Amino acid sequence: MSEQPRRPRKPGKPYRRPQKDPVRILAFEALRAVDERDAYANLVLPPLLRKAREKEGPEKFEARDAALATELVYGTLRRQGTYDAIIADCVDRPLREVDPPVLDVLSLGVHQLLGTRIPSHAAVSASVELARVVLGDGRAKFVNAVLRKVARDDLDGWLERVAPPYDEDPEDHLAVVHSHPRWVVSALWDSLGGGRTGIEELLAADNERPEVTLVARPGRGTPDELLGEEAAVPGRWSPYAVRLSEGGEPGAVEAVREGRAGVQDEGSQLVALALANAPLDGPDRRWLDGCAGPGGKAALLGALAAERGAFLLASEKQPHRAGLVARALDGNPGPYQVIAADGTRPAWRPGSFDRVLVDVPCTGLGALRRRPEARWRRRPEDLDGFAPLQRGLLRSALEAVRVGGVVAYATCSPHLAETRAVVADVLKQHPGTELLDARPLLPGVPDLGEGPDVQLWPHLHGTDAMYLALVRRTS
């Protein structure tokens, strides 16, 4: 029997090298740094972008590349909770069993599909190519399968599927829809009060990209100079504030490079201005910033003090942060000193100061627009860790101020356990004190509540959620 000839083999599909996309690779690297090193995106991303701009050839970044990379990183971090819920609905295993690098690629892809105007086919294709480069061909197939499922619906459709109905569980509904941990939703709602509209507006504001706000330091720079910059517009509330719309680059502003101006949220500016303008009984010669790092408020306070011939002592516990304070104050026109000292173990005599600021360490829940990853790192038990320090710093501040002087207690958190609870507890132990009405010291700022303390909000004031209480020592 004659041997049958073999059928010719079909030619295999030739191997194609994955296409490297510098923008998405950089975004992936930033997300990995945030996850692996507990880094903050606002610290990780700038050096990565700077390095990319310095490259020559096809991988050199242009302005639009940097803008896309920034949007991919921050957009993915802000919407992480929502995207996790959607991805969980599209995989056949618990999300905790998906390797973190794979989850980062998937999240980047979901953000492109549901949070940008990138066409669906391009978003899937680019994400699969990224997966081939950073994960390998095998896991790229998994990425492709998941993202094709996600691409079948838009964000609203997915939210209807993965978020519980508001009427059944309002906090969990808001947590999924607005991408905040449930406990944060609950805490913000308690502090804000009111019904559904206010909390939804606040959570939505937390997910918006904040404008860059500059401060012109009195005696060193002027708002008019800053308004000469491209895309610069006046601040809303502070006379020294200038906003850079359309994502302006502060490093390109000469006054910022020379220290005559700085980057500072308008809420922080208002805290410093309120303390500086609070009425005193007696002299006004010595000011203290008891938690001065990294130096933004200290630089503004130093400039304001200099206009009155007052001295500023800026104290910061961590030596490296004290170095940042010294850099911010360098060139201040009036007398000042920077020291590395623990504010709860004062390096100064009691009753030495006329005005004292303590902007205390906190959970940072008021700055989730700028540090979106913080919402996923913080836990309710963190409040217990900050509580003794916050109370200790306020007690020390009240001891540092003279009779008739004023203390400003500030924190970038609206959580009641870090704001009114701290002030109430400490003032019970210091009967020779009184709360001042801070609202008149923020002229023109609306929606400041019943007082006497002040809580600023992103959705109402366009600022971080800064809290301020002013306390006068009466005996």
Residue pairs with C-beta under 8 A, 6 or more apart in sequence:
18 129
18 132
18 133
18 140
19 129
19 133
20 59
20 133
21 126
21 129
21 130
21 133
22 52
22 58
22 59
22 61
22 65
23 61
23 65
23 68
23 69
23 72
24 69
24 72
24 108
24 126
24 127
24 129
24 130
25 130
25 133
25 134
26 48
26 49
26 52
26 69
27 69
27 72
27 73
27 76
27 108
28 101
28 104
28 105
28 108
28 130
28 134
29 48
30 41
30 44
30 45
30 48
30 69
30 73
31 73
31 76
31 77
31 104
31 107
31 108
32 100
32 101
32 104
33 39
33 44
34 40
34 41
34 44
34 77
34 373
35 100
35 104
36 100
38 377
40 371
40 373
40 374
41 73
41 74
41 77
41 371
41 372
41 373
42 370
42 371
45 69
45 70
45 73
48 69
49 61
49 66
49 69
49 70
52 59
52 60
52 61
52 65
52 66
52 69
53 60
53 61
53 66
54 60
55 61
61 69
67 247
70 247
71 116
71 209
72 108
72 111
72 112
74 209
74 372
75 111
75 115
75 116
76 83
76 104
76 107
76 108
76 111
77 372
77 373
78 179
78 206
78 207
78 372
79 111
79 115
79 179
79 207
80 107
80 179
80 372
80 373
80 376
81 175
81 176
81 179
81 180
81 181
81 375
81 376
82 155
82 159
82 176
82 177
82 178
82 179
83 106
83 107
83 110
83 111
83 114
83 179
84 95
84 103
84 107
85 162
85 163
85 176
86 110
86 114
86 150
86 158
86 162
87 95
87 98
87 103
87 106
87 107
87 110
87 146
87 150
88 94
88 95
88 162
89 158
89 161
89 162
90 146
90 149
90 150
91 98
91 146
95 103
98 106
99 139
101 134
101 135
102 131
102 135
102 139
102 142
102 143
105 127
105 130
105 131
105 134
105 135
105 143
106 127
106 143
106 146
106 147
108 127
108 130
109 123
109 124
109 126
109 127
109 143
109 147
109 150
110 147
110 150
112 118
112 122
112 123
112 126
112 127
113 120
113 123
113 124
113 147
113 150
113 151
114 150
114 154
114 155
114 158
115 155
116 123
118 126
120 151
123 147
123 151
124 144
124 147
124 148
124 151
127 143
127 147
128 140
128 143
128 144
128 147
129 140
131 139
131 140
131 143
131 144
132 140
135 143
150 158
153 161
159 176
159 177
162 176
163 172
163 173
163 176
163 177
164 172
164 173
164 176
165 173
166 173
166 174
166 196
170 196
171 182
171 185
171 186
171 189
172 182
174 180
174 185
174 199
174 200
174 203
175 181
175 182
175 184
175 185
178 185
178 200
178 203
178 204
178 206
178 207
179 207
180 188
180 203
180 206
180 368
180 375
181 375
181 376
181 378
183 379
183 380
184 365
184 375
184 378
185 199
185 203
187 365
187 414
187 415
187 416
188 199
188 202
188 203
188 365
188 414
188 415
189 199
190 416
191 414
191 415
191 416
191 419
191 455
192 198
192 199
192 202
192 414
192 457
198 459
201 459
202 457
202 458
202 459
204 459
205 369
205 457
205 458
205 459
206 368
206 369
206 372
206 375
206 458
207 369
207 372
208 369
208 458
209 247
209 369
210 265
210 369
210 370
210 458
211 243
211 244
211 245
211 462
212 243
212 244
212 247
212 248
212 250
212 263
213 235
213 241
213 242
213 243
213 244
213 263
213 264
213 265
213 266
213 269
214 226
214 232
214 241
214 242
214 243
214 244
214 250
214 253
214 255
214 256
214 261
214 262
214 263
214 264
215 238
215 240
215 241
215 242
215 261
215 262
215 263
215 264
215 269
215 296
215 299
215 300
216 222
216 223
216 225
216 226
216 240
216 242
216 255
216 260
216 261
217 240
217 259
217 260
217 261
217 262
217 299
217 300
217 303
217 332
218 240
218 300
218 303
218 304
218 306
218 307
219 303
219 306
219 307
219 333
219 334
220 259
220 260
220 261
220 303
220 331
220 332
220 333
221 255
221 260
221 261
223 234
223 235
223 239
223 240
223 241
223 242
225 255
225 260
225 261
226 232
226 242
226 253
226 255
226 261
227 233
227 234
227 242
229 242
229 244
229 248
229 253
230 248
231 244
231 245
231 246
231 248
232 242
232 243
232 244
232 245
232 248
233 242
233 243
233 245
234 241
234 242
234 243
235 241
235 242
235 243
235 266
235 269
236 243
236 266
236 461
236 462
237 266
237 269
237 270
237 442
237 444
237 445
237 461
237 463
238 266
238 269
238 270
238 273
240 269
240 273
240 300
241 264
241 266
241 269
242 261
244 250
250 256
250 263
251 257
253 261
255 261
256 262
256 263
258 331
259 327
259 328
259 330
259 331
260 331
262 296
262 299
262 328
263 296
264 296
264 297
264 300
265 367
265 370
265 463
265 464
265 466
266 461
266 462
266 463
267 366
267 412
267 456
267 461
267 463
267 464
267 465
267 466
268 296
268 297
268 359
268 412
268 464
268 466
269 300
270 442
270 445
270 456
270 463
270 466
270 468
271 297
271 357
271 359
271 408
271 410
271 466
271 468
272 297
272 300
272 301
272 304
272 357
273 300
273 304
273 441
273 442
274 408
274 438
274 441
274 442
274 454
274 468
274 470
275 301
275 355
275 357
275 406
275 408
275 470
276 301
276 304
276 305
276 355
277 441
278 355
278 406
278 408
278 436
278 441
278 470
278 472
279 406
279 436
280 354
280 355
280 404
280 405
280 406
281 403
281 404
281 472
282 354
282 402
282 404
282 405
283 354
284 308
284 310
284 354
284 355
285 309
285 310
285 311
285 354
286 310
286 311
286 313
286 352
286 353
286 354
286 355
287 301
287 305
287 310
287 311
287 312
287 313
287 353
287 354
287 355
287 356
287 357
288 312
288 313
288 315
288 348
288 352
288 353
288 355
288 356
288 357
288 397
288 400
288 401
289 297
289 298
289 301
289 312
289 313
289 314
289 315
289 356
289 357
289 359
290 315
290 343
290 356
290 357
290 358
290 393
290 396
290 397
290 400
291 315
291 316
291 317
291 343
291 357
291 358
291 359
291 360
291 361
291 393
292 298
292 314
292 315
292 316
292 321
292 322
292 325
292 338
293 316
293 317
293 318
293 321
293 322
293 324
293 325
294 321
294 324
294 325
294 328
295 314
295 324
295 325
295 326
295 327
295 328
295 329
296 328
297 357
297 359
298 312
298 314
298 325
298 328
298 329
298 338
299 328
299 329
299 332
301 312
301 357
302 312
302 314
302 329
302 332
302 334
302 336
303 332
303 333
303 334
305 311
305 312
305 334
305 336
306 332
306 333
306 334
306 335
306 336
307 334
309 334
310 334
310 354
311 334
311 335
311 336
311 337
312 329
312 332
312 334
312 335
312 336
312 337
313 336
313 337
313 339
313 348
313 353
314 322
314 325
314 329
314 336
314 337
314 338
314 339
315 322
315 338
315 339
315 340
315 341
315 343
315 347
316 322
316 325
316 338
316 339
316 340
316 341
317 340
317 341
317 342
317 343
318 340
319 340
322 338
322 339
322 340
325 338
326 338
329 336
329 338
339 347
341 347
343 358
343 392
343 393
343 396
343 397
344 389
344 392
344 393
344 395
344 396
345 396
346 396
346 399
346 400
348 400
350 399
350 400
351 399
351 400
351 401
351 402
351 403
352 400
352 402
353 400
353 401
353 402
353 405
354 401
354 402
354 405
354 406
355 401
355 405
355 406
355 407
355 408
356 397
356 400
356 401
356 405
356 406
356 407
356 408
357 397
357 407
357 408
357 410
358 393
358 394
358 396
358 397
358 407
358 408
358 409
358 410
359 410
359 411
359 412
360 386
360 389
360 390
360 393
360 394
360 409
360 410
360 411
360 418
360 422
361 386
361 389
361 390
362 386
362 390
362 411
362 412
362 413
362 415
362 418
363 374
363 378
363 382
363 383
363 386
363 413
363 415
363 418
364 371
364 374
364 378
364 412
364 413
365 374
365 375
365 378
365 412
365 413
365 414
365 415
365 465
366 411
366 412
366 413
366 414
366 464
366 465
366 466
366 467
367 374
367 412
367 464
367 465
368 374
368 375
369 458
369 464
370 464
383 415
383 417
383 418
386 418
387 417
387 418
387 422
390 411
390 418
390 422
391 422
391 425
391 426
394 407
394 409
394 422
394 423
394 426
395 426
395 429
395 430
397 407
397 409
398 407
398 426
398 430
398 433
398 471
398 473
400 407
401 407
401 473
402 473
403 432
403 473
403 474
403 475
404 472
404 473
404 474
405 472
405 473
406 436
406 470
406 471
406 472
406 473
407 470
407 471
407 472
407 473
408 468
408 469
408 470
408 471
409 422
409 423
409 468
409 469
409 470
409 471
410 466
410 467
410 468
410 469
411 418
411 419
411 466
411 467
412 464
412 465
412 466
412 467
413 419
413 465
413 467
414 455
414 457
414 465
414 467
418 467
419 453
419 455
419 467
419 469
420 453
420 469
423 435
423 453
423 469
423 471
427 433
427 435
427 471
430 473
431 475
432 473
432 474
432 475
433 471
433 472
433 473
433 474
434 471
434 472
434 474
435 452
435 453
435 469
435 470
435 471
436 452
436 470
436 471
436 472
437 451
437 452
437 470
438 448
438 451
438 452
438 453
438 454
438 468
438 469
438 470
439 445
439 448
439 449
439 451
439 452
439 454
441 470
442 448
442 454
445 456
445 461
446 460
446 461
447 457
447 460
447 461
448 454
448 455
449 455
452 469
452 470
453 467
453 468
453 469
453 470
454 467
454 468
454 469
455 465
455 466
455 467
455 468
456 463
456 464
456 465
456 466
456 467
456 468
457 463
457 465
458 464
458 465
